[in-house]
Amino acid sequence: MITNTSPTMAIMIRAAEKAARALIRDFGEVEQLQVSMKGPGDFVSAADRRAEKILMDELRKARPDYGFLCEESGKTAGSNTENRWIIDPLDGTANFLHGLPHWAISIALENKGEIVAALVHDPVKNETFRAEKGTGAWIQRRRLRVSGRRTLDHALIAGGSFSLTRGATPLCLAQLESLLSRSASFRHLGCAALDLAYLAAGRFDGYWEEKLKAWDCAAGVLIVREAGGFVCDPHTGSDPLKTGRIMASNPFLHDSLKDIIKNAVPLKDTGQNSTGKA
């Protein structure tokens, strides 16, 4: 049980836990649906929408004048124009769809364009990562700190799906090639919110993704920063929540990781990729 939180964080935790109960029930049905010809895709889409409605309803009860930016329903204006919730009710949908127990609920509170409170809740593992601006990052009652690894050859780097799919650009593939050749290993777990939370907890040393939406990473960005990590758009230095390009790491690896991503040169298309590490 999480105690000693601010009123805002208590609201966020309560909303996430209520949505989590519904998602856990739905997740239990996915394995049964895998054998059907139609597959569970429609079912999971409905589960996603139901979870979002639960989150919006619970947050609206507590803060009726706040707006929303949500993955499913988009923007909803509030009478309070300074505050809005940024929500991903089910980050890691593909994992959920295939019965993989690695997905999360992500909630962030934006005030005057700045993220001031963040929560990433993993219902399967019962882990809640949270942060508020200026108060540190936490998992349950334990404070989070990014790792202290200082060299890339000992670093475990995580990355998002865009880099590894058929839609990947030659530049993304070149960046991935460079990271694979310089780091200890690379992980693609398919859940940006948890990747960033794991970075804050020291489980990953770096994270890179070229195409994210604000709801994918808003909560994770604050959690990483409050855990002592650095987050940026490695190409421009702009706000990654606006550009969708994000790189995060502990302070020691920030410059070297950014240089690799910025300086990667796309190879000529030979019809082959060479990525050597698991």
C-alpha positions as CSV (number, residue, x, y, z in Angstrom):
1,M,0.0,0.0,0.0
2,I,1.3,3.5,-0.9
3,T,1.0,6.1,1.8
4,N,2.2,9.6,2.6
5,T,1.4,11.0,-0.8
6,S,0.1,14.4,-1.9
7,P,-3.7,14.8,-2.5
8,T,-2.9,15.0,-6.3
9,M,-0.9,11.8,-6.3
10,A,-3.5,10.0,-4.1
11,I,-6.1,10.9,-6.8
12,M,-3.8,9.5,-9.5
13,I,-3.1,6.3,-7.6
14,R,-6.8,5.7,-6.9
15,A,-7.7,6.2,-10.5
16,A,-4.9,3.9,-11.8
17,E,-5.8,1.1,-9.4
18,K,-9.5,1.2,-10.4
19,A,-8.6,1.0,-14.1
20,A,-6.0,-1.7,-13.3
21,R,-8.7,-4.0,-11.8
22,A,-10.7,-3.8,-15.0
23,L,-7.6,-4.4,-17.2
24,I,-6.5,-7.4,-15.1
25,R,-9.9,-9.0,-15.6
26,D,-9.7,-8.3,-19.4
27,F,-6.1,-9.6,-19.5
28,G,-7.2,-12.8,-18.0
29,E,-9.6,-13.3,-21.0
30,V,-6.9,-12.7,-23.7
31,E,-5.4,-16.2,-23.5
32,Q,-8.8,-17.7,-24.0
33,L,-9.3,-15.5,-27.1
34,Q,-6.0,-16.4,-28.7
35,V,-7.4,-19.6,-30.1
36,S,-10.2,-17.9,-31.9
37,M,-10.0,-17.2,-35.6
38,K,-11.0,-13.6,-35.2
39,G,-8.4,-13.1,-32.5
40,P,-8.5,-10.8,-29.5
41,G,-7.8,-7.5,-31.3
42,D,-11.3,-6.0,-31.0
43,F,-11.6,-7.2,-27.4
44,V,-8.3,-5.4,-26.4
45,S,-9.3,-2.2,-28.2
46,A,-12.5,-2.2,-26.1
47,A,-10.5,-2.9,-22.9
48,D,-8.3,0.1,-23.8
49,R,-11.3,2.4,-24.2
50,R,-12.9,1.1,-21.0
51,A,-9.8,1.8,-19.0
52,E,-9.5,5.3,-20.4
53,K,-13.1,6.0,-19.4
54,I,-12.5,4.8,-15.9
55,L,-9.4,7.0,-15.6
56,M,-11.2,10.0,-17.0
57,D,-14.3,9.5,-14.8
58,E,-12.2,9.1,-11.6
59,L,-9.9,12.1,-12.3
60,R,-12.9,14.3,-13.3
61,K,-14.6,13.5,-10.0
62,A,-11.6,14.9,-8.1
63,R,-10.7,17.7,-10.5
64,P,-13.8,18.5,-12.6
65,D,-12.3,21.5,-14.3
66,Y,-9.1,20.0,-15.6
67,G,-8.7,19.1,-19.3
68,F,-7.4,15.9,-20.8
69,L,-5.1,14.6,-23.5
70,C,-5.7,10.9,-24.0
71,E,-4.6,8.3,-26.5
72,E,-8.1,7.1,-27.4
73,S,-10.3,10.2,-27.1
74,G,-7.7,12.9,-27.9
75,K,-8.0,16.4,-26.4
76,T,-10.8,17.4,-24.0
77,A,-10.8,21.1,-22.9
78,G,-11.4,22.0,-19.3
79,S,-12.5,25.3,-17.8
80,N,-9.2,25.3,-16.0
81,T,-6.9,26.0,-18.9
82,E,-3.7,25.7,-16.9
83,N,-4.0,22.1,-16.0
84,R,-4.7,18.9,-17.9
85,W,-4.2,15.2,-17.5
86,I,-2.2,13.3,-20.1
87,I,-3.2,9.6,-20.1
88,D,-2.3,6.4,-21.8
89,P,-4.7,3.8,-20.3
90,L,-2.8,0.8,-21.8
91,D,0.8,1.3,-22.9
92,G,2.1,-1.9,-24.3
93,T,-1.1,-2.8,-26.2
94,A,0.7,-5.3,-28.4
95,N,2.0,-7.1,-25.4
96,F,-1.5,-7.2,-23.8
97,L,-2.9,-8.4,-27.1
98,H,-0.6,-11.4,-27.1
99,G,-0.9,-12.2,-23.5
100,L,2.5,-10.9,-22.5
101,P,2.5,-9.6,-18.9
102,H,4.4,-6.3,-19.6
103,W,2.1,-3.3,-20.0
104,A,1.2,-0.3,-17.9
105,I,-1.1,2.6,-17.1
106,S,0.4,6.0,-17.5
107,I,-0.9,9.3,-16.0
108,A,0.7,12.7,-16.0
109,L,-0.5,16.1,-14.8
110,E,0.6,19.1,-16.9
111,N,0.5,22.6,-15.4
112,K,1.1,25.5,-17.6
113,G,2.8,23.3,-20.2
114,E,5.1,21.5,-17.6
115,I,4.7,18.0,-16.2
116,V,4.4,18.3,-12.4
117,A,3.1,14.9,-11.4
118,A,3.5,11.5,-12.9
119,L,2.5,7.9,-12.3
120,V,3.3,4.6,-14.2
121,H,1.4,1.6,-12.8
122,D,2.2,-2.0,-13.7
123,P,-0.9,-4.0,-12.6
124,V,0.7,-7.4,-13.3
125,K,3.8,-6.9,-11.2
126,N,2.1,-4.6,-8.8
127,E,4.7,-1.9,-9.2
128,T,3.8,1.8,-9.1
129,F,6.4,4.3,-10.2
130,R,5.6,7.9,-9.3
131,A,7.1,11.4,-9.1
132,E,6.1,15.0,-8.4
133,K,8.3,17.9,-9.4
134,G,10.9,18.6,-6.8
135,T,10.1,15.7,-4.5
136,G,12.0,12.8,-6.1
137,A,10.8,9.6,-7.8
138,W,9.5,6.6,-5.9
139,I,8.4,3.0,-6.3
140,Q,6.1,2.0,-3.4
141,R,8.0,3.5,-0.4
142,R,11.5,3.2,-2.0
143,R,13.2,6.2,-3.6
144,L,14.4,5.7,-7.2
145,R,17.8,6.6,-8.5
146,V,19.2,6.1,-12.0
147,S,22.1,3.7,-12.4
148,G,25.7,4.7,-11.9
149,R,27.3,3.0,-14.8
150,R,29.8,5.1,-16.6
151,T,30.7,3.4,-19.8
152,L,28.5,2.2,-22.7
153,D,30.2,-1.1,-23.0
154,H,28.6,-2.0,-19.6
155,A,25.3,-0.3,-20.3
156,L,21.9,-1.9,-21.0
157,I,19.9,0.3,-23.4
158,A,16.2,0.1,-24.2
159,G,14.4,1.3,-27.2
160,G,10.9,1.6,-28.7
161,S,9.0,-0.3,-31.4
162,F,9.4,2.2,-34.2
163,S,13.1,1.5,-34.5
164,L,12.5,-2.2,-35.0
165,T,9.4,-2.3,-37.3
166,R,8.9,-2.3,-41.0
167,G,8.3,1.4,-40.8
168,A,11.8,2.1,-39.5
169,T,13.8,4.6,-41.4
170,P,17.4,4.0,-42.6
171,L,18.5,6.5,-39.9
172,C,16.7,4.6,-37.1
173,L,18.3,1.4,-38.2
174,A,21.7,3.1,-38.4
175,Q,21.2,4.4,-34.8
176,L,20.2,1.0,-33.6
177,E,23.3,-0.5,-35.3
178,S,25.6,2.0,-33.6
179,L,24.0,1.3,-30.2
180,L,24.3,-2.4,-30.6
181,S,28.0,-2.2,-31.4
182,R,28.8,0.1,-28.5
183,S,26.6,-1.0,-25.6
184,A,26.5,-4.2,-23.6
185,S,23.1,-5.1,-25.0
186,F,19.7,-3.7,-26.2
187,R,16.2,-4.5,-25.1
188,H,12.9,-3.8,-26.9
189,L,10.1,-4.6,-24.4
190,G,7.3,-2.7,-26.2
191,C,6.2,-0.4,-23.4
192,A,7.7,3.1,-23.4
193,A,6.2,4.0,-20.0
194,L,7.8,1.0,-18.3
195,D,11.1,1.5,-20.2
196,L,11.4,5.0,-18.7
197,A,10.3,3.9,-15.3
198,Y,12.9,1.1,-15.4
199,L,15.6,3.6,-16.4
200,A,14.6,5.7,-13.3
201,A,14.9,2.5,-11.2
202,G,18.4,1.7,-12.5
203,R,17.3,-1.3,-14.4
204,F,18.2,0.3,-17.7
205,D,21.0,2.7,-18.3
206,G,19.7,4.4,-21.4
207,Y,16.6,4.7,-23.5
208,W,16.1,5.9,-27.1
209,E,13.0,6.3,-29.4
210,E,12.4,8.3,-32.5
211,K,8.6,8.4,-32.6
212,L,6.5,8.8,-29.5
213,K,3.3,10.6,-28.6
214,A,3.1,12.8,-25.4
215,W,0.9,10.2,-23.6
216,D,3.6,7.5,-24.2
217,C,6.3,9.3,-22.3
218,A,4.9,12.3,-20.3
219,A,4.9,10.5,-17.0
220,G,8.1,8.6,-17.7
221,V,10.0,11.8,-18.5
222,L,9.3,13.4,-15.1
223,I,10.0,10.1,-13.2
224,V,13.4,9.8,-14.9
225,R,14.3,13.4,-14.2
226,E,13.3,13.2,-10.5
227,A,15.4,10.0,-10.2
228,G,18.5,12.0,-11.4
229,G,18.4,11.1,-15.1
230,F,18.7,13.3,-18.1
231,V,16.1,13.5,-20.9
232,C,16.3,15.4,-24.2
233,D,15.6,15.3,-27.9
234,P,19.0,14.2,-29.0
235,H,18.8,16.0,-32.4
236,T,17.6,19.4,-31.5
237,G,17.6,19.8,-27.7
238,S,13.9,20.7,-27.8
239,D,11.2,19.4,-25.5
240,P,10.9,15.6,-26.4
241,L,7.2,15.7,-25.5
242,K,6.6,18.1,-28.4
243,T,9.0,16.5,-30.9
244,G,8.4,12.8,-30.2
245,R,12.1,12.1,-30.3
246,I,13.5,11.1,-26.9
247,M,16.8,10.0,-25.4
248,A,17.1,9.4,-21.7
249,S,20.0,8.1,-19.6
250,N,21.9,8.5,-16.3
251,P,24.2,11.6,-16.2
252,F,27.4,9.7,-17.0
253,L,26.2,8.2,-20.3
254,H,24.2,11.2,-21.6
255,D,26.9,12.8,-23.8
256,S,28.2,9.6,-25.4
257,L,24.7,8.2,-26.0
258,K,23.6,11.5,-27.6
259,D,26.7,11.5,-29.8
260,I,26.0,8.0,-31.1
261,I,22.4,8.8,-32.0
262,K,23.2,12.2,-33.6
263,N,26.2,11.0,-35.6
264,A,24.7,7.7,-36.9
265,V,25.0,7.6,-40.7
266,P,22.4,5.6,-42.6
267,L,23.9,2.7,-44.6
268,K,23.0,2.2,-48.2
269,D,20.1,-0.1,-48.6
270,T,21.5,-3.5,-49.4
271,G,18.4,-5.4,-48.4
272,Q,20.1,-6.7,-45.2
273,N,20.4,-5.7,-41.6
274,S,23.1,-6.8,-39.3
275,T,22.1,-6.6,-35.7
276,G,24.1,-8.9,-33.6
277,K,23.0,-8.8,-30.0
278,A,19.9,-10.1,-28.2
